[in-house]
Amino acid sequence: IVTTYLNNYQDNIYKTNIYDYYNGVLKISTGVSYGTGNLLYDGRSVLTAAHIFDGIDYDDIKIYIYDGSKNFTLNAKVTIYNNYDETNINGDLAIVTFKTNLNKLYNRYDIYRQDDEINQNFTAIGYGSIGSGNFGFIDSSDIYKLKITNSFDADFKTLINYSNIKLSWNPLINSILISDFDNGYSSTDIIGYLNDSSHLGTGYTEGMIASGDSGGSAFINDYIAGIASYTTKMETNKDIGDINNFLDSSFGEIAAYQRVSYYQEFIDK
């Protein structure tokens, strides 16, 4: 998770602990790649991103888990969404199912089922790269479980229909929610600019996903509304958007979340 301010990722506003509501958000690793996952209401299934398992034999797999305090290992079955499109990152969802329930210490989460996510604020949790909006993510061997806020500014359907922007990939437009990383100034409010609206951020707690946050939840009212999937940047003919020339989770970039309400039948089954 990249926070708004440099070297401030350990501030209390971003901290999590093993006893808070988000203790069911876990780091999951295959030994090859890692991401973030979220314990569902049955107590033994973890909702995460499918691309964590790209290129891996995941039928019966050993999963390495970190809860923000300790590490443990469990065997699991991984179910990838049937229509997962690796090229365009559509349907980027997986459910990791363990043979037994996890410790009752961990909170379990239900999913957000309404389709009114746009313009709502959310809290996102993840174990990804740390950094700041001004300078992007930094390489660090330390793992932090952090929380930030942001808002679902649009989905790709809204963005494309309103702005006619051309994309270099083909997102399933009803199924992906997007948020930009705002610093309070219109110069980084790329989605607001393209939609002719204004979303200047949530203040000090505003943040952005980065590598390792894939699969982490965006919670609306304590329900899982989005699953962190990827980041991107968009260019305009005006100096609005990313503050630098790198895709590094800095101010003005866009985070894409798989829309959980769109996939609720898959998750429930």
N, C-alpha and C positions, 0 to 999 in steps of 0.2 A: 504494500500500500504506500503510495506516495502522498505525503501530506503537504499542506500549504506552505509551511515555513521550514527553512533550512535548519538541520540539526535539532529539530524540535519534535521529532517523531516519538520521543519518550515522554512528552508532555502528557499530563493526566487526561487531557481531552481525547487523546488517541489510544490510551492504554486499555487493555483487557486483562482479565484475571480468570483463574480457573473456577471461580465461584459465581461469575456473572451470568447474565442471560445467554451470552454467546459462547458458553463453554462447550456447546455441541457443534461448534465450527472447528473442524480438525484439519491438520495438515496430513495429506495422504501422498505416499510415494510408492512408486513401483520399483525403485532401485535404479531406474533409468531416468525418469522424470518425476516431477512432483507438482502438486497443486493444492487446492483447498476444497474441502467437502463439508456437507451439512447433514447432520443426523436427522432422519425423517421420523415420522410419528410411530412407526413400528418398532423403533429402538435398535434395529440391526441393519438398516439400509441407509446409505449415504449418497446424497444427490451431489453430482459434481459435473465437470466438463468432459466430454468425450475425447477431446484432442489430447488429453493427458495420456491416453492409452494408444495413440497412433503408433503403428508398427510393432505392437507388443502382443504376444499370445496371452490373452486375458481371460480365457475360459475358466481356469482355476489358478489363481494368482496369489502370491504373498504380498500383502499390503503393509507397508511401514507407516505407522501412525504417530503423530505428535500432537498433544492436546494443549500445548502452551506451557506445560509443566514437565511432562514425562513422555518417554517413547515406549511404544509396544508394537507387536507384530501379530497380524491375524491373517488366516487364509480367507479368501473371498471369491465370489463369482461376480463378474462385471457384465452388466447388460447395457449395451449401447443402443441409443434410439435408432430404430430401424432405418429411417431415412436420413441419417447423419450424412451431410455433404461436406467432406473434408476440404474440398477445393474452395468452396464459398463460405465455409464455416456456418452452415445452417444445421439446425437440429443438434447442436453441440452439447448433448446431454448424455450422461451415463449414470447408472445406479450401481453402486458397489454394495453387495449384499453379503454380510457375514453370517456364519452358521449359528451364532448365538447373539443374544442382545448385548449391547455395550453397557458399561457400568451405569447405574441409575443416577450417578452424579451428573451425567451430561443431559442437558436439556434437549428435548426433541421438538421438531418444528413441523408445522403444517404449512401449506402453500397458499399463496394469495390467488384467489380465484376470479376476482372481478377484472374487467378490462379497462379500468379507469386509472391506470398507473401514470399516464402522462401528466406532468406538472406536479406530481407528488414528490416530496422529499423521501429519501431512504437512508438507511445506515448500512454501510458495506464493511465486511470483515474479511481479512485475508492474511496470508503468511508470505506475501510476495516481496519483491525488492523494495527497499526504502529509498527515500530521497525527498526532494522538494519541488514545488511547482516551477520555481525559477530555473532550476538546473536539471530537472529530470531525475531518473533513478540513478543510484550509485551501486557499485558492486560491493557486497558485504558478505562475509561468511557467517554473520550472525542472523538468526531467524527471529523476527518479531511478529507477533500476532497483533495487528492494529485494527482500529475502526475509524472510519471517516463518514462524512455525510456528503450527499450530492442530491441532484434531482433528475428524474426522468424527463428530459427536455422535449423529447419527441420519440417517434419510432421512424424507421426508414420509409414507411409508406407516407407519413406526413411530410417528411423532409423532401422526398422525391416529388411528390405531387405539388408541393408549394413552390419549391425552388428550381425544379427541373435540373438539378445537379446531376452530372454524369459520374458514375462510379466505375472503378476498374474491376469490380467483382459483382456477383449477383446475389445480394442478400434476399432471403425470404422475407419480404418487407413487412408483413403483419406480425412477424414472430420475434423481432429484435427491438429492444428498447435501447435508446442511446442517451448519454449524458456527456456534457463537455466539462473541462476542468477550468473553472472560472477563478479569476483573482479580483473580482469586483469591478473590473473595467470592461467596457464594450469591445476593446481591441482583442480580447480573448474569447468573447462570447460568440463563437462560430455558429452554433446552432441557432441562437437568437438572431444573428444576422441573416442566415439563410431562410429562417421562418418569419422574418420581419417581426420579431418579438424580442423580449428582453428577459434573460435569465442570468443574473450577475453573481450567482453563487449563494452558498449557505454560510459564508463567513469563515471564521477561524477553523472550523471543522471540515471545510471542503477538502476533498481528496480525490485520488485517481487510482485505478488499478494498475498493476505492473506485472511483470513476469513472476509466476508463483501464486498469484491471486486467482488464476483460472479455476473456475468451479466454486468460488466463494459466493456467498449470498449477498444480495441487496434486499434488506428487510423493509417492508412497509408495515407499520403497526405490528411488528414482531412476526410477520408472516413472510416466507420466502417469495419475493416477487420477481427477482431476476438472478440469473447465474452468470457470473463474470466469464466472458468469452474471449474478447480481444480488444485491442486498441487500434485506432487509426487516426489519420489527419486529413484535412481537406483544404484545398487551396482555392482562393478567390482572387478576383482582379483588384481587390483592395487589401490593405495590410491588416487583415483580421484573421485570427486563428492562432496556430502554433507560434510560440514566441521564439523558437529556433528552427533549425532545418533538420532536426533529428526526431525520429519516432521514439521518444524516451519518457512518455507519461508526464510531459511538462504542460504548463498552462496553455490552453487553447486546443489541446488534443481531445479526442472523443473516445469514450469507453462504450463498448457494445455488450449488452447483456441479453442472454436468451430469455425470452418472455415466458415465465413459468405458467401463467394463465393459459397460454396457447397450447402448452404441452401437458395440461393437468391430467388428461386421460391416460397418457403414457405413464406418468408418475404414479397415479393411483393404482393402475394395474400391476 
